Amino acid sequence: MFLLDGKPLSPDVAFTATNADGETIQYPANWLRLSTPEERAAIGITEVPDPAPYDQRFYWGYDADGTLLPKDHAQLVEQWVSQTRYTANTLLTPTDWIIIREADNGKPADPLIKQWREDIRLATGTKNDAIEATTSTDELAAYITGPDYPAWPADPYAPVPAEI
């Protein structure tokens, strides 16, 4: 990342700089890519490493000391519990008609579908319990990004991917 007077410069965007005589000089968009490190240093441009990436779902960014600023844990718990319920609903919706048909005219629903739907509901409860059991944003982020949260019971009639 290039900095001029403490402000970041984008590589393909024109910019202006003030020289030693106080004159403002406009540089073309490709200047940073074509210039040498010596030419950049001559007008006060420094190159610094990009800031470390962070998960914007859980953190606001870094403070001046380089410490991650976590978002409010209680709000995140509420958001992720809601998101988990939404995901479960999205998984269950395509088979709702089977359950409604059973209630309407008595045609029995496939037991595999009924068991899968129950597994989805149980998985939702387990995930929400784990989310609500977290005590910090770091702990919540570790659970959500870990292997357990994204795993859902497989649809018994989902096509199996072909082996390559």
DSSP file with accessible surface (Angstrom, degrees, kcal/mol):
  #  RESIDUE AA STRUCTURE BP1 BP2  ACC     N-H-->O    O-->H-N    N-H-->O    O-->H-N    TCO  KAPPA ALPHA  PHI   PSI    X-CA   Y-CA   Z-CA
    1    1 A M              0   0   70      0, 0.0    47,-3.0     0, 0.0     2,-0.4   0.000 360.0 360.0 360.0 134.8    0.0    0.0    0.0
    2    2 A F  E     -AB   9  47A  26      7,-0.7     7,-2.6    45,-0.2     2,-0.4  -0.793 360.0-163.9 -96.9 138.5    1.3    3.4   -0.9
    3    3 A L  E     -AB   8  46A  36     43,-3.0    43,-2.5    -2,-0.4     2,-0.4  -0.971  10.7-175.3-123.2 137.9    1.0    6.4    1.4
    4    4 A L  E >  S-AB   7  45A  12      3,-2.6     3,-1.8    -2,-0.4    41,-0.1  -0.987  83.6 -14.4-129.7 117.8    1.3   10.1    0.6
    5    5 A D  T 3  S-     0   0  137     39,-0.6    -1,-0.1    -2,-0.4    40,-0.1   0.868 129.4 -56.0  56.2  36.9    1.1   12.4    3.6
    6    6 A G  T 3  S+     0   0   66      1,-0.2    -1,-0.3    40,-0.0    39,-0.0   0.477 116.1 113.0  78.8   2.2   -0.3    9.5    5.6
    7    7 A K  E <  S-A    4   0A 151     -3,-1.8    -3,-2.6     1,-0.0    -1,-0.2  -0.887  70.3-113.3-109.6 138.7   -3.2    8.9    3.2
    8    8 A P  E     -A    3   0A  90      0, 0.0     2,-0.4     0, 0.0    -5,-0.2  -0.361  25.1-151.6 -70.6 145.6   -3.4    5.7    1.0
    9    9 A L  E     -A    2   0A  28     -7,-2.6    -7,-0.7    -2,-0.1     6,-0.1  -0.957  10.6-133.9-114.5 136.7   -3.0    6.0   -2.7
   10   10 A S    >   -     0   0   73     -2,-0.4     3,-1.4     4,-0.1    22,-0.2  -0.714  18.6-128.7 -86.9 139.6   -4.7    3.6   -5.1
   11   11 A P  T 3  S+     0   0   49      0, 0.0    22,-0.5     0, 0.0    21,-0.4   0.803 102.9  38.5 -60.7 -32.5   -2.4    2.3   -7.9
   12   12 A D  T 3  S+     0   0   90     20,-0.1     2,-0.4    19,-0.1    17,-0.2  -0.053  96.9  92.9-113.4  34.7   -4.6    3.1  -10.8
   13   13 A V  S <  S-     0   0   83     -3,-1.4    19,-0.2    16,-0.4    -3,-0.1  -0.991  75.7-117.4-127.9 133.1   -6.1    6.4   -9.7
   14   14 A A        -     0   0   43     -2,-0.4     2,-0.3    17,-0.1    -4,-0.1  -0.293  38.8-179.4 -63.5 152.0   -4.7    9.9  -10.6
   15   15 A F  E     -C   27   0B  21     12,-1.5    12,-3.6    13,-0.1     2,-0.3  -0.953  21.4-129.6-148.2 165.5   -3.5   11.9   -7.6
   16   16 A T  E     -C   26   0B  77     -2,-0.3     2,-0.3    10,-0.2    10,-0.2  -0.907  20.1-176.7-119.0 151.2   -2.0   15.3   -6.8
   17   17 A A  E     -C   25   0B   8      8,-2.4     8,-3.3    -2,-0.3     2,-0.5  -0.981  24.3-125.3-142.8 152.0    1.1   16.1   -4.6
   18   18 A T  E     -C   24   0B  88     -2,-0.3     6,-0.2     6,-0.2     2,-0.0  -0.870  27.0-146.7-100.4 127.7    2.7   19.3   -3.5
   19   19 A N    >   -     0   0   48      4,-2.6     3,-2.0    -2,-0.5    24,-0.1  -0.187  36.8 -85.9 -83.8-176.3    6.4   19.7   -4.3
   20   20 A A  T 3  S+     0   0  108      1,-0.3    -1,-0.1     2,-0.1    -2,-0.0   0.772 127.8  56.1 -63.7 -26.2    9.1   21.5   -2.3
   21   21 A D  T 3  S-     0   0  133      2,-0.1    -1,-0.3     1,-0.0     3,-0.1   0.422 119.7-107.7 -85.9   1.0    8.2   24.8   -3.9
   22   22 A G  S <  S+     0   0   52     -3,-2.0     2,-0.3     1,-0.3    -2,-0.1   0.548  73.4 140.6  85.5   6.8    4.5   24.5   -2.9
   23   23 A E        -     0   0  114      1,-0.0    -4,-2.6    -5,-0.0     2,-0.5  -0.645  51.2-129.0 -83.4 141.2    3.3   23.8   -6.4
   24   24 A T  E     -C   18   0B  99     -2,-0.3     2,-0.4    -6,-0.2    -6,-0.2  -0.792  25.3-167.7 -90.8 127.4    0.6   21.2   -6.8
   25   25 A I  E     -C   17   0B  60     -8,-3.3    -8,-2.4    -2,-0.5     2,-0.5  -0.953  11.9-142.9-118.3 133.3    1.4   18.6   -9.4
   26   26 A Q  E     -C   16   0B 143     -2,-0.4   -10,-0.2   -10,-0.2   -12,-0.0  -0.827  13.9-158.0 -97.8 132.5   -1.1   16.2  -10.8
   27   27 A Y  E     -C   15   0B  30    -12,-3.6   -12,-1.5    -2,-0.5     5,-0.0  -0.865  20.7-113.5-109.4 141.9    0.1   12.6  -11.6
   28   28 A P    >   -     0   0   69      0, 0.0     3,-1.7     0, 0.0     4,-0.4  -0.220  31.4-102.7 -72.2 165.7   -1.6   10.3  -14.0
   29   29 A A  T 3  S+     0   0   42      1,-0.3     3,-0.4   -17,-0.2   -16,-0.4   0.802 119.6  47.9 -60.0 -31.9   -3.4    7.1  -13.0
   30   30 A N  T 3> S+     0   0   81      1,-0.2     4,-1.8   -18,-0.2     3,-0.3   0.445  82.7  98.2 -91.6   4.3   -0.6    4.8  -14.1
   31   31 A W  H <> S+     0   0   48     -3,-1.7     4,-2.1     1,-0.2    -1,-0.2   0.903  79.4  52.6 -62.0 -42.4    2.2    6.8  -12.5
   32   32 A L  H  4 S+     0   0    3    -21,-0.4    -1,-0.2    -4,-0.4    -2,-0.1   0.885 111.8  47.1 -62.6 -36.2    2.5    4.6   -9.3
   33   33 A R  H  4 S+     0   0  155    -22,-0.5    -1,-0.2    -3,-0.3    -2,-0.2   0.837 118.9  39.3 -73.1 -32.8    2.9    1.4  -11.5
   34   34 A L  H  < S+     0   0  125     -4,-1.8    -2,-0.2     2,-0.1    -1,-0.2   0.653  97.4  92.4 -93.3 -16.8    5.5    3.0  -13.8
   35   35 A S  S  < S-     0   0   10     -4,-2.1    -4,-0.0    -5,-0.2     0, 0.0  -0.384  72.6-121.6 -80.4 157.9    7.5    4.9  -11.3
   36   36 A T     >  -     0   0   57      1,-0.1     4,-2.3    -2,-0.1     5,-0.2  -0.517  28.8-107.6 -88.9 162.4   10.6    3.6   -9.5
   37   37 A P  H  > S+     0   0   79      0, 0.0     4,-2.4     0, 0.0     5,-0.2   0.872 122.1  54.6 -57.8 -33.2   10.9    3.4   -5.8
   38   38 A E  H  > S+     0   0  135      2,-0.2     4,-1.9     1,-0.2    -3,-0.0   0.897 107.1  49.0 -67.4 -41.5   13.3    6.4   -5.9
   39   39 A E  H  > S+     0   0   94      2,-0.2     4,-0.9     1,-0.2    -1,-0.2   0.906 112.7  48.1 -64.8 -40.1   10.9    8.5   -7.9
   40   40 A R  H ><>S+     0   0   28     -4,-2.3     5,-2.7     1,-0.2     3,-0.8   0.921 111.3  49.9 -65.6 -43.5    8.1    7.7   -5.4
   41   41 A A  H ><5S+     0   0   65     -4,-2.4     3,-1.3     1,-0.2    -1,-0.2   0.861 101.3  64.8 -64.0 -31.9   10.4    8.5   -2.4
   42   42 A A  H 3<5S+     0   0   85     -4,-1.9    -1,-0.2     1,-0.3    -2,-0.2   0.799 107.8  39.7 -64.4 -28.5   11.4   11.8   -4.0
   43   43 A I  T <<5S-     0   0   45     -4,-0.9    -1,-0.3    -3,-0.8    -2,-0.2   0.338 126.4 -96.8-103.2   7.0    7.8   13.1   -3.7
   44   44 A G  T < 5S+     0   0   40     -3,-1.3   -39,-0.6    -4,-0.3     2,-0.5   0.634  72.1 146.6  95.2  14.9    7.2   11.6   -0.3
   45   45 A I  E   < -B    4   0A   7     -5,-2.7     2,-0.3    -6,-0.2    -1,-0.3  -0.725  25.2-170.3 -87.5 130.1    5.4    8.4   -1.2
   46   46 A T  E     -B    3   0A  78    -43,-2.5   -43,-3.0    -2,-0.5     2,-0.5  -0.864  16.1-137.4-115.3 153.9    6.1    5.5    1.1
   47   47 A E  E     +B    2   0A 127     -2,-0.3   -45,-0.2   -45,-0.2    -2,-0.0  -0.957  27.2 172.8-113.4 126.1    5.2    1.8    0.7
   48   48 A V        -     0   0   48    -47,-3.0    -2,-0.0    -2,-0.5     2,-0.0  -0.900  39.0 -90.0-127.1 157.0    3.9    0.0    3.7
   49   49 A P        -     0   0  118      0, 0.0     3,-0.1     0, 0.0    -1,-0.0  -0.339  49.1-101.5 -64.8 149.3    2.4   -3.5    4.1
   50   50 A D        -     0   0  117      1,-0.1     0, 0.0     3,-0.0     0, 0.0  -0.362  47.7 -94.1 -63.2 149.4   -1.4   -3.8    3.7
   51   51 A P        -     0   0   90      0, 0.0    -1,-0.1     0, 0.0    -3,-0.0  -0.325  50.5 -91.8 -63.7 150.3   -3.2   -4.1    7.1
   52   52 A A        -     0   0   57      1,-0.1    10,-0.1    -3,-0.1     2,-0.0  -0.352  47.3-109.9 -61.9 140.0   -3.9   -7.6    8.2
   53   53 A P        -     0   0  122      0, 0.0     2,-0.3     0, 0.0    -1,-0.1  -0.343  37.7-173.3 -70.0 156.1   -7.3   -8.9    7.0
   54   54 A Y        -     0   0   81      5,-0.1     2,-0.9     6,-0.0     8,-0.0  -0.956  34.4 -97.0-145.6 160.3  -10.1   -9.4    9.5
   55   55 A D    >>  -     0   0   49     -2,-0.3     3,-1.8     1,-0.2     4,-1.7  -0.722  28.6-161.0 -84.0 107.8  -13.6  -10.9    9.5
   56   56 A Q  T 34 S+     0   0  133     -2,-0.9    -1,-0.2     1,-0.3     0, 0.0   0.618  84.4  71.3 -68.8 -11.4  -15.9   -8.0    9.1
   57   57 A R  T 34 S+     0   0  108      1,-0.1    -1,-0.3    14,-0.0     3,-0.1   0.772 116.3  20.5 -71.0 -23.6  -18.9  -10.0   10.3
   58   58 A F  T <4 S+     0   0    0     -3,-1.8    13,-2.6     1,-0.2     2,-0.3   0.577 121.3  50.4-121.0 -16.9  -17.4   -9.9   13.8
   59   59 A Y  E  <  -D   70   0C  24     -4,-1.7    -1,-0.2    11,-0.3     3,-0.1  -0.951  55.6-148.4-132.3 150.3  -14.9   -7.0   14.0
   60   60 A W  E     -     0   0C 168      9,-3.6     2,-0.3    -2,-0.3    -1,-0.1   0.709  63.2 -95.8 -83.8 -25.1  -15.0   -3.3   13.1
   61   61 A G  E     -D   69   0C   7      8,-0.6     8,-3.1    -6,-0.1     2,-0.3  -0.962  56.4 -39.7 140.8-158.1  -11.3   -3.2   12.2
   62   62 A Y  E     -D   68   0C  80     -2,-0.3     6,-0.2     6,-0.2     2,-0.1  -0.823  44.7-138.6-107.8 145.7   -8.1   -2.2   14.0
   63   63 A D    >   -     0   0   57      4,-2.1     3,-2.0    -2,-0.3    -1,-0.0  -0.270  45.9 -83.3 -86.7-175.7   -7.5    0.6   16.4
   64   64 A A  T 3  S+     0   0  109      1,-0.3    -1,-0.1     2,-0.1    -2,-0.0   0.782 131.1  53.8 -62.5 -25.4   -4.3    2.7   16.4
   65   65 A D  T 3  S-     0   0  142      2,-0.1    -1,-0.3     1,-0.0    -3,-0.0   0.440 120.2-107.4 -87.7  -2.6   -2.4    0.1   18.4
   66   66 A G  S <  S+     0   0   46     -3,-2.0     2,-0.4     1,-0.3    -2,-0.1   0.636  72.2 141.8  86.7  14.9   -3.3   -2.7   15.9
   67   67 A T        -     0   0   81      1,-0.1    -4,-2.1     2,-0.0    -1,-0.3  -0.751  56.1-113.1 -91.7 135.6   -5.9   -4.4   18.2
   68   68 A L  E     -D   62   0C  54     -2,-0.4    -6,-0.2    -6,-0.2    -1,-0.1  -0.422  22.4-139.8 -65.7 138.5   -9.0   -5.8   16.6
   69   69 A L  E     -D   61   0C  71     -8,-3.1    -9,-3.6    -2,-0.1    -8,-0.6  -0.872  20.5-146.7-101.6 105.9  -12.2   -3.9   17.7
   70   70 A P  E     -D   59   0C  70      0, 0.0   -11,-0.3     0, 0.0     2,-0.1  -0.395  11.8-120.3 -74.3 148.9  -15.0   -6.5   18.2
   71   71 A K        -     0   0   51    -13,-2.6     2,-0.2     1,-0.1    66,-0.1  -0.365  53.1 -67.5 -75.8 167.4  -18.6   -5.8   17.4
   72   72 A D     >  -     0   0   86      1,-0.2     4,-2.0    -2,-0.1     5,-0.2  -0.381  43.6-148.7 -63.2 122.4  -21.2   -6.1   20.2
   73   73 A H  H  > S+     0   0   41      1,-0.2     4,-2.6     2,-0.2     5,-0.2   0.903  93.2  53.0 -62.1 -44.3  -21.4   -9.7   21.3
   74   74 A A  H  > S+     0   0   62      1,-0.2     4,-2.1     2,-0.2    -1,-0.2   0.910 110.8  47.1 -61.4 -42.0  -25.1   -9.6   22.3
   75   75 A Q  H  > S+     0   0  128      1,-0.2     4,-2.4     2,-0.2    -1,-0.2   0.894 111.7  51.2 -66.5 -38.3  -26.1   -8.1   18.9
   76   76 A L  H  X S+     0   0    4     -4,-2.0     4,-2.9     2,-0.2     5,-0.2   0.900 108.0  51.9 -65.7 -39.5  -24.1  -10.7   17.1
   77   77 A V  H  X S+     0   0   22     -4,-2.6     4,-2.5     2,-0.2     5,-0.3   0.947 111.2  47.6 -61.0 -46.5  -25.7  -13.5   19.0
   78   78 A E  H  X S+     0   0  148     -4,-2.1     4,-2.1     1,-0.2    -2,-0.2   0.929 113.4  48.5 -59.4 -43.8  -29.1  -12.2   18.1
   79   79 A Q  H  X S+     0   0  104     -4,-2.4     4,-2.5     1,-0.2    -2,-0.2   0.926 113.5  45.4 -64.3 -44.5  -28.1  -11.9   14.5
   80   80 A W  H  X S+     0   0   20     -4,-2.9     4,-2.3     2,-0.2    -1,-0.2   0.850 110.8  52.7 -74.3 -32.2  -26.6  -15.4   14.2
   81   81 A V  H  X S+     0   0    8     -4,-2.5     4,-2.2    -5,-0.2    -1,-0.2   0.946 112.7  46.1 -64.1 -44.1  -29.5  -17.1   16.0
   82   82 A S  H  X S+     0   0   72     -4,-2.1     4,-2.3    -5,-0.3    -2,-0.2   0.922 112.2  50.4 -63.1 -43.5  -31.8  -15.4   13.5
   83   83 A Q  H  X S+     0   0   83     -4,-2.5     4,-2.5     1,-0.2    -1,-0.2   0.898 109.2  51.9 -63.3 -38.2  -29.6  -16.3   10.5
   84   84 A T  H  X S+     0   0    0     -4,-2.3     4,-2.4     1,-0.2    -1,-0.2   0.923 110.3  47.8 -66.0 -42.3  -29.5  -20.0   11.7
   85   85 A R  H  X S+     0   0  146     -4,-2.2     4,-2.5     2,-0.2    -1,-0.2   0.900 111.2  51.6 -64.4 -39.5  -33.3  -20.1   11.9
   86   86 A Y  H  X S+     0   0  148     -4,-2.3     4,-2.4     2,-0.2    -2,-0.2   0.919 109.4  49.9 -62.8 -43.6  -33.5  -18.5    8.4
   87   87 A T  H  X S+     0   0   36     -4,-2.5     4,-2.1     2,-0.2    -2,-0.2   0.929 110.8  49.6 -62.0 -44.1  -31.1  -21.1    7.0
   88   88 A A  H  X S+     0   0    8     -4,-2.4     4,-2.4     1,-0.2    -2,-0.2   0.928 110.7  50.0 -60.9 -43.8  -33.2  -23.9    8.6
   89   89 A N  H  X S+     0   0   89     -4,-2.5     4,-2.4     1,-0.2    -1,-0.2   0.904 108.6  52.8 -61.6 -40.1  -36.4  -22.5    7.1
   90   90 A T  H  < S+     0   0   73     -4,-2.4    -1,-0.2     1,-0.2    -2,-0.2   0.880 111.3  46.7 -63.4 -37.1  -34.7  -22.3    3.7
   91   91 A L  H  < S+     0   0   58     -4,-2.1    -1,-0.2     1,-0.2    -2,-0.2   0.877 116.8  43.4 -71.5 -36.6  -33.8  -25.9    3.9
   92   92 A L  H >X S+     0   0   18     -4,-2.4     3,-1.8    -5,-0.2     4,-0.5   0.800  93.9  79.1 -80.8 -30.7  -37.2  -27.0    5.1
   93   93 A T  G >< S+     0   0   69     -4,-2.4     3,-1.6     1,-0.3     4,-0.5   0.852  84.6  59.8 -51.7 -43.6  -39.4  -25.0    2.7
   94   94 A P  G 34 S+     0   0   86      0, 0.0    -1,-0.3     0, 0.0     3,-0.2   0.758 111.4  41.7 -62.5 -19.7  -39.0  -27.2   -0.4
   95   95 A T  G X> S+     0   0   11     -3,-1.8     4,-1.2    -4,-0.2     3,-0.8   0.387  84.1  98.0-106.8   5.7  -40.6  -30.1    1.5
   96   96 A D  H <X S+     0   0   50     -3,-1.6     4,-2.6    -4,-0.5     3,-0.3   0.880  77.0  61.8 -57.9 -38.5  -43.3  -28.3    3.3
   97   97 A W  H 3> S+     0   0  143     -4,-0.5     4,-2.7     1,-0.2    -1,-0.2   0.840  98.5  56.6 -61.0 -30.0  -45.9  -29.3    0.7
   98   98 A I  H <> S+     0   0   20     -3,-0.8     4,-1.7     2,-0.2    -1,-0.2   0.922 110.5  43.2 -67.3 -42.1  -45.3  -33.0    1.6
   99   99 A I  H  X S+     0   0   48     -4,-1.2     4,-2.0    -3,-0.3    -2,-0.2   0.901 114.2  50.4 -71.5 -38.9  -46.2  -32.4    5.2
  100  100 A I  H  X S+     0   0   96     -4,-2.6     4,-2.9     1,-0.2    -2,-0.2   0.919 108.2  53.2 -65.3 -41.1  -49.2  -30.2    4.2
  101  101 A R  H  X>S+     0   0   70     -4,-2.7     4,-2.7    -5,-0.2     6,-0.7   0.912 107.2  52.0 -60.9 -39.4  -50.4  -32.9    1.8
  102  102 A E  H  X5S+     0   0   55     -4,-1.7     4,-1.3     1,-0.2    -1,-0.2   0.921 113.4  43.9 -63.9 -40.4  -50.3  -35.4    4.7
  103  103 A A  H  <5S+     0   0   85     -4,-2.0    -2,-0.2     2,-0.2    -1,-0.2   0.873 117.4  46.6 -71.2 -36.5  -52.4  -33.1    6.9
  104  104 A D  H  <5S+     0   0  130     -4,-2.9    -2,-0.2    -5,-0.2    -3,-0.2   0.948 134.3   4.2 -72.4 -53.4  -54.8  -32.3    4.1
  105  105 A N  H  <5S-     0   0  109     -4,-2.7    -3,-0.2    -5,-0.2    -2,-0.2   0.361  95.3-111.5-122.4   4.7  -55.7  -35.6    2.6
  106  106 A G     << +     0   0   53     -4,-1.3    -4,-0.2    -5,-0.6    -3,-0.1   0.496  59.8 151.5  83.6   0.5  -53.9  -38.2    4.7
  107  107 A K        -     0   0  111     -6,-0.7    -1,-0.3     1,-0.1    -2,-0.1  -0.572  53.1-114.1 -67.0 121.4  -51.3  -39.3    2.1
  108  108 A P        -     0   0   96      0, 0.0     2,-0.2     0, 0.0    -1,-0.1  -0.277  24.1-126.8 -62.6 138.2  -48.4  -40.4    4.3
  109  109 A A        -     0   0    6      1,-0.1   -10,-0.0   -10,-0.1   -11,-0.0  -0.517  37.5 -89.6 -79.5 149.5  -45.2  -38.4    4.0
  110  110 A D     >  -     0   0   51     -2,-0.2     4,-2.3     1,-0.2     3,-0.3  -0.397  31.2-138.5 -58.9 126.6  -42.0  -40.2    3.3
  111  111 A P  H  > S+     0   0   99      0, 0.0     4,-2.6     0, 0.0     5,-0.2   0.836 102.5  57.4 -60.8 -31.7  -40.4  -41.3    6.6
  112  112 A L  H  > S+     0   0   94      2,-0.2     4,-2.5     1,-0.2     5,-0.2   0.912 108.4  46.3 -63.7 -41.1  -37.0  -40.3    5.3
  113  113 A I  H  > S+     0   0    8     -3,-0.3     4,-2.7     2,-0.2     5,-0.2   0.923 112.3  50.3 -66.7 -43.5  -38.2  -36.7    4.7
  114  114 A K  H  X S+     0   0   90     -4,-2.3     4,-2.1     1,-0.2    -2,-0.2   0.924 112.9  46.4 -62.0 -41.6  -39.9  -36.5    8.0
  115  115 A Q  H  X S+     0   0  107     -4,-2.6     4,-2.6     2,-0.2    -1,-0.2   0.919 111.9  50.9 -67.1 -40.9  -36.7  -37.7    9.8
  116  116 A W  H  X S+     0   0   12     -4,-2.5     4,-2.3     2,-0.2    -2,-0.2   0.921 109.0  51.0 -62.7 -42.5  -34.6  -35.3    7.8
  117  117 A R  H  X S+     0   0   23     -4,-2.7     4,-2.2     1,-0.2    -1,-0.2   0.912 110.7  48.9 -61.6 -40.7  -36.8  -32.4    8.7
  118  118 A E  H  X S+     0   0   75     -4,-2.1     4,-2.6     1,-0.2    -1,-0.2   0.912 109.1  53.1 -65.5 -39.4  -36.6  -33.4   12.4
  119  119 A D  H  X S+     0   0   58     -4,-2.6     4,-2.7     1,-0.2    -2,-0.2   0.883 107.7  51.5 -62.0 -38.7  -32.8  -33.6   12.1
  120  120 A I  H  X S+     0   0    0     -4,-2.3     4,-2.5     2,-0.2    -1,-0.2   0.936 110.5  48.1 -63.0 -45.7  -32.8  -30.0   10.6
  121  121 A R  H  X S+     0   0  112     -4,-2.2     4,-2.2     1,-0.2    -2,-0.2   0.915 113.4  47.4 -62.8 -41.1  -34.8  -28.8   13.6
  122  122 A L  H  X S+     0   0   96     -4,-2.6     4,-2.5     2,-0.2    -1,-0.2   0.914 111.2  50.8 -65.9 -41.6  -32.5  -30.5   16.1
  123  123 A A  H  X S+     0   0   19     -4,-2.7     4,-2.9     2,-0.2     5,-0.2   0.905 108.6  52.9 -62.7 -38.9  -29.4  -29.2   14.3
  124  124 A T  H  X S+     0   0   15     -4,-2.5     4,-2.7     2,-0.2     5,-0.2   0.937 110.2  47.2 -61.5 -46.1  -30.9  -25.7   14.5
  125  125 A G  H  X S+     0   0   31     -4,-2.2     4,-2.5     2,-0.2    -2,-0.2   0.917 113.0  48.9 -62.0 -41.9  -31.5  -26.0   18.2
  126  126 A T  H  X S+     0   0   92     -4,-2.5     4,-2.2     2,-0.2    -2,-0.2   0.927 113.0  47.0 -64.0 -44.5  -28.0  -27.3   18.8
  127  127 A K  H  X S+     0   0   10     -4,-2.9     4,-2.5     1,-0.2    -2,-0.2   0.930 113.3  48.0 -63.9 -45.1  -26.4  -24.5   16.7
  128  128 A N  H  X S+     0   0    8     -4,-2.7     4,-2.7    -5,-0.2    -2,-0.2   0.886 110.4  52.1 -65.5 -37.3  -28.5  -21.8   18.5
  129  129 A D  H  X S+     0   0  108     -4,-2.5     4,-1.4    -5,-0.2    -1,-0.2   0.917 110.9  48.0 -62.5 -42.5  -27.6  -23.3   21.9
  130  130 A A  H  X S+     0   0   33     -4,-2.2     4,-0.6     2,-0.2    -2,-0.2   0.896 112.1  49.5 -65.4 -39.4  -23.9  -23.2   21.0
  131  131 A I  H >< S+     0   0    0     -4,-2.5     3,-1.2     1,-0.2    -2,-0.2   0.945 112.2  47.0 -63.5 -47.1  -24.2  -19.6   19.7
  132  132 A E  H 3< S+     0   0  110     -4,-2.7    -1,-0.2     1,-0.3    -2,-0.2   0.745 105.4  61.7 -69.7 -19.7  -26.0  -18.5   22.9
  133  133 A A  H 3< S+     0   0   67     -4,-1.4    -1,-0.3    -5,-0.2    -2,-0.2   0.635  81.2 103.9 -80.9 -12.6  -23.4  -20.3   25.1
  134  134 A T    <<  -     0   0   10     -3,-1.2     3,-0.1    -4,-0.6   -57,-0.0  -0.381  51.8-167.2 -70.3 150.1  -20.6  -18.1   23.7
  135  135 A T        +     0   0  113      1,-0.1     2,-0.3    -2,-0.1    -1,-0.1   0.441  65.5  32.8-116.6  -5.0  -19.3  -15.4   26.1
  136  136 A S  S  > S-     0   0   45      1,-0.1     4,-2.3   -63,-0.1     5,-0.2  -0.973  77.1-113.9-147.5 162.5  -17.2  -13.2   23.7
  137  137 A T  H  > S+     0   0   11     -2,-0.3     4,-3.0     1,-0.2     5,-0.2   0.897 117.3  54.6 -64.7 -38.6  -17.1  -12.1   20.1
  138  138 A D  H  > S+     0   0  101      2,-0.2     4,-2.2     1,-0.2    -1,-0.2   0.921 109.3  47.2 -61.0 -43.2  -13.9  -14.1   19.6
  139  139 A E  H  > S+     0   0   84      2,-0.2     4,-2.0     1,-0.2    -2,-0.2   0.911 113.1  48.7 -65.7 -41.8  -15.5  -17.3   20.9
  140  140 A L  H  X S+     0   0    0     -4,-2.3     4,-2.8     2,-0.2     5,-0.3   0.938 110.9  50.3 -63.5 -45.3  -18.6  -16.7   18.7
  141  141 A A  H  X S+     0   0   10     -4,-3.0     4,-2.4     1,-0.2    -2,-0.2   0.902 108.8  52.6 -60.6 -40.6  -16.4  -16.1   15.6
  142  142 A A  H  X S+     0   0   62     -4,-2.2     4,-0.6    -5,-0.2    -1,-0.2   0.902 112.4  45.1 -63.6 -40.0  -14.4  -19.3   16.3
  143  143 A Y  H >< S+     0   0   43     -4,-2.0     6,-0.8     2,-0.2     3,-0.7   0.950 114.2  47.2 -68.4 -47.8  -17.7  -21.3   16.4
  144  144 A I  H 3< S+     0   0    8     -4,-2.8    -2,-0.2     1,-0.3    -1,-0.2   0.881 118.7  40.5 -63.7 -38.7  -19.2  -19.8   13.3
  145  145 A T  H 3< S+     0   0   81     -4,-2.4    -1,-0.3    -5,-0.3    -2,-0.2   0.509 101.9  92.6 -89.4  -4.0  -16.1  -20.2   11.2
  146  146 A G  S << S-     0   0   20     -3,-0.7    -3,-0.1    -4,-0.6     3,-0.1  -0.110  93.7 -94.6 -79.6-175.3  -15.3  -23.6   12.6
  147  147 A P  S    S+     0   0  111      0, 0.0     4,-0.4     0, 0.0    -4,-0.1   0.728 112.6  58.7 -76.9 -21.5  -16.3  -27.0   11.2
  148  148 A D  S >  S+     0   0  113     -5,-0.2     3,-0.8     1,-0.1    -4,-0.1   0.901  96.0  57.2 -79.3 -41.3  -19.5  -27.5   13.2
  149  149 A Y  T 3  S+     0   0   20     -6,-0.8    -1,-0.1     1,-0.2    -5,-0.1   0.930 106.4  45.5 -62.3 -47.1  -21.6  -24.5   12.4
  150  150 A P  T 3  S+     0   0   82      0, 0.0     2,-0.5     0, 0.0    -1,-0.2   0.635  91.0 100.1 -75.7  -7.5  -21.8  -24.8    8.5
  151  151 A A    <   +     0   0   60     -3,-0.8     3,-0.0    -4,-0.4     0, 0.0  -0.661  48.3 174.6 -84.2 126.2  -22.6  -28.6    8.6
  152  152 A W        -     0   0   58     -2,-0.5   -32,-0.1     1,-0.0   -33,-0.0  -0.914  41.8 -86.4-124.0 154.2  -26.3  -29.5    8.2
  153  153 A P        -     0   0   39      0, 0.0     2,-0.2     0, 0.0   -33,-0.0  -0.320  53.0-109.9 -58.9 140.3  -27.9  -32.9    7.8
  154  154 A A        -     0   0   86      1,-0.1   -34,-0.0     2,-0.1    -3,-0.0  -0.508  26.6-110.7 -76.4 138.4  -27.9  -34.1    4.2
  155  155 A D    >   -     0   0   58     -2,-0.2     3,-1.6     1,-0.1    -1,-0.1  -0.503  24.2-136.7 -63.5 126.2  -31.2  -34.2    2.3
  156  156 A P  T 3  S+     0   0   55      0, 0.0    -1,-0.1     0, 0.0   -43,-0.1   0.742 102.2  41.3 -63.5 -19.1  -31.9  -37.9    1.8
  157  157 A Y  T 3  S+     0   0  127      2,-0.1     3,-0.1   -45,-0.0    -2,-0.1   0.274  82.8 123.8-112.1  11.3  -32.9  -37.3   -1.9
  158  158 A A  S <  S-     0   0   48     -3,-1.6     2,-0.0     1,-0.1    -4,-0.0  -0.468  72.2-102.7 -69.7 139.7  -30.2  -34.8   -2.8
  159  159 A P        -     0   0  123      0, 0.0    -1,-0.1     0, 0.0    -4,-0.1  -0.376  32.6-124.3 -63.8 143.6  -28.2  -35.9   -5.8
  160  160 A V        -     0   0  131      1,-0.1     3,-0.1    -3,-0.1    -3,-0.0  -0.741  29.7-109.1 -88.1 132.3  -24.8  -37.3   -5.0
  161  161 A P        -     0   0  115      0, 0.0     2,-0.1     0, 0.0    -1,-0.1  -0.339  36.5-110.5 -61.9 141.1  -21.9  -35.6   -6.8
  162  162 A A        -     0   0   92      1,-0.1     2,-0.2    -3,-0.0     0, 0.0  -0.437  31.0-114.4 -70.8 143.6  -20.3  -37.8   -9.5
  163  163 A E              0   0  194     -2,-0.1    -1,-0.1    -3,-0.1    -3,-0.0  -0.569 360.0 360.0 -77.7 143.8  -16.8  -39.0   -8.8
  164  164 A I              0   0  220     -2,-0.2    -1,-0.1     0, 0.0     0, 0.0  -0.666 360.0 360.0 -96.3 360.0  -14.1  -37.6  -11.1
